[in-house]
């Protein structure tokens, strides 16, 4: 669009009168300003800023009404104060004039409508913007002779970073425009003009260098603020006079509804509309997007008119909830190809119907693959269906509002299962070629399996026929001899076929096919085996049948059917044990028995059974002599690798088991390297190497060895990439990638760099989503995707984006809840996730949401009680963790007595329980740590300082017993020591308190020196300074001032939390001499 001097023609949706006082998604204008309410404060502040400085920057998220504020608020206000507003929107196309010429043309045309220049004809063609507005004595006056100040308004300024960057011509034109604009707003003569002055000094007399009687305003979306910052060297003024537009408050939104529609809506209904748009929040806490509010009001008013009503009533609002949003959704996509709808519904909404957000680059790629227009994303953003936000330097796209989720989910649910599956596969943009190969491999494998099954059944028939024929040998000895020979040959063929189906083909399906397919085919082999007469079950038949049971157990364990998986693993062990007891000490049977024990260990692990690690170690012991022998077979070493990888994982769940885990996984990596992992001559071993490496890196991170963890993690990530390049869609390599990315997120978090954690976390999320789409019912994939979402939430929380973090925690809770079908260990994970989510909600003051989150855990606990045996440690842990969560939430709402009581109940329950094995012991220590920590804080608040000291000391002891040395663990111990020092000081033991807090302060000062954006660290340091102030009155005042400074410097979102407010008040009272 060329720069124009007047308002564009209004959209029909923008027509407004007393019967239609809301515009929907259209912007307000000067002509419709009588209906524009709710932004009076922002308009006044913006006007003050324009009058004060030459350049003003207005920025805000899409949908907050920037254009309406400019056109219906600011412009009428300043027009009456001697300003001449000139709207400018640059056309970067090849056929348009240079941007400077477009701007000058707009100024001339507007000036002719508003007044005239005093020096007509002084401007010359081709001169710069600075020259155009600095001619001496050339000013703009209105009809009365009053001076007018040209006011250039650049709305949609982000187009310089989008439309202008489409080709080299546009980029060059944009660069010239920036240079012109920079000279104008910085009020400096262009270099070319200064060169003319050097040649002709008299030329300078034509210009007034002191003039600044013009104003410039730039308005752009907040997600383009970062590229604008890149212009600060050319335009330093862009950093000096800014106004960030926030969502409307509840009061503002109420005014926007009531004042234009006073005759159409009551106070009660208006308040209900605002709460609806704010997602159910009360008016005092509401944050409202004006565009969505206006849309809802417009749709409700249209429904009122259609039904012939005089007012919008509550029943109309209730009855129109779904219809309003459905109509809006359908209109937004009416001219788009079906693939765009599918992408929005699959990529931007979780399986359970929560808002999803994806990287802008990924969504643009998905749209392009679907054949959508290049402007599709921009179009849907302008229609307010989608919005773009920048989170830790990553541009993310999501649905405009949570209220759209039900509509979008309903549309998605109406599609057929086949179409949904195809759409799901298209989600994997980065893995598209890999999955195609994977599907072809699985199809070939199924064909082979079908053929093999037919042959196996035929062979079985021949074998059975031969068997019964042989029983009639006394009647036909000659015939029987021939038949027995045929039977032996047929049975031999059957054994070989069964061996392939139960081992080689099983591994191929596990690598590429869905787990349901693996379970189906292994079940066929089990049925084949069970259907054989005992006399036909030779050694090889039994071994192959046992291997089929092992594959079936592994598949069903991953699908959450632990009862059948456990029974199959036990049967496999019994079958193979009997073979060994009968004298079969062959390598093949030993390997099969070890794999059976390995499968059994995995099932026990999912059940949170302490026998899991010993069972895995028994499997390793069976294989060790075979695998480490000088001439060990490849088969033995491969099986040893498979067993050891999981043992290394299990060892990390044991108290102080991290060093053991590192040693175990390094042994796996050494064996895998010998088998061709690093050279990629054996891709299976390459994937196993990456898997072992991922668990080793996780253990190193827990030990605080970050440099080593990062180097190893990045190296193994590259190896996994290489495996996937050669063997696309290989699940084990993808799994290793996901674990490695997750550990690197933890490393970045421990190194206090939440932005780096977010960047790696996004890759982790994509990998885990890929695995989940490949196997939607895989318990591990569900759990690992939940972990990825939780780590993204942690990154946002650490960076101070608290409310943005909560949806990620809720999504984590949703997915880990689905994974809880996989056994008690996942119920424990869900319980811990539930408590963390509830605490975060409580910290933000969302007490009702926190209570609802905790209440939802009751059904999971009831299910666990039903499925677990009496005295189950898993039941104790889930129950105690839930009580601990209730205690933390009570503490956050200042119900300290209840918090202490519930924390004490959790401690008592945990102390009475006897763990069996490392996993249970580790979980008990961790749960006790949090319960004691809260109990101590509650006791301190109640003035029982001796009890507080004891509880915090026990919390410290429980954490140390776990053996973890990651920064997060050390920070929690430092917090315990802070409260211990505070309690000691309150008891008058000042020197002891000083000795306690000294190392803590050194620890925090060291972290602060290398902090890369963790917003909570200053709060922890402030708490330690407060404790030192209590322990040393001589330095108390200085320490309290520093603590107060740290608290005051926290982001506003953190300052609103209960914890920060509590510390702020504690420090204030101490400074006042009352604390």
ABEGO torsion letter per residue (X at the ends): XBBBABBBBBBAAABBBAABABAEABBBBAAAAAABBGAAAAAAAAAAAAAABABBBBBBBBGAGAAAAAAAAAAAAAAAAGBBBBBBBBBABAABBBAAAAAAAAAAAAAAAAEBBABBGABBBGBBAAAAAABBGBBBBBAAGBBBBBBBBBBGAAAAABAAAABAAAAAAAAAAAAAAAAAAAGBBBAAAAAAAAABAAAAAABBAABABBBBBBBBBAAAAAAAAAAAAABAAAAABBBBBBBBBAAAAAAAAAAAAAAABBAAAAAAAAAAAAGGBBAAABBBBAAAAAAAAAAAAAAAAAAGBABBBAAAAAAAAAAAAAAAAAAAAAABBAAAAAAAAAAABBAAGBBBBBBAAAAAAAAAAAGBBAAAAAAAAAAGABBBBBBGGBBBBBBABAAAAAAAAAAAAABBAAAAAAAAAAABAAAAAAAAAAAAAAAAAAAAAAAAAAAAAAAAAAAAAAAAAAAAAAABAAAAAAAAAAAAAAAAAAAAAAAAAAAAAAAAAAAABBAAAAAAAAAAAAAAAAABBAAABBAAAAAAAAAAAAAAAAAAAAAGBAAAAAAAAAAAAAAAAAAAAAGBABAAAAAAAAAAAAAAAAAAAAAGBAAAAAAAAAAAAAAAAAAABAABBAAAAAAAAAAAAAAAAAAAABBGAAAAAAAAAAAAAAAAAAAGAAAGABAAAAAAAAAAAAAAAAAAAAAGBAAAAAAAAAAAAAAAAAAAAABBGBAAAAAAAAAAAAAAAAAAAAAGBAAAAAAAAAAAAAAAAAAAAABAABAAAAAAAAAAAAAAAAAAAAAGBAAAAAAAAAAAAAAAAAAAAAEAAAAAAAAAAAAAAAAAAAAAGBAAAAAAAAAAAAAAAAAAAAABBBGBAAAAAAAAAAAAAAAAAAAAAGBAAAAAAAAAAAAAAAAABBBBEAAAAAAAAAAAAAAAAAAAAAAAAAGBAAAAAAAAAAAAAAAAAAGBABAAAAAAAAAAAAAAAAAAAAAGBAAAAAAAAAAAAAAAAAAAAABAGBAAAAAAAAAAAAAAAAABAAAAAAAAAAAAAAAAABBAAAAABAAAAAAAAAAAAAAAGAX
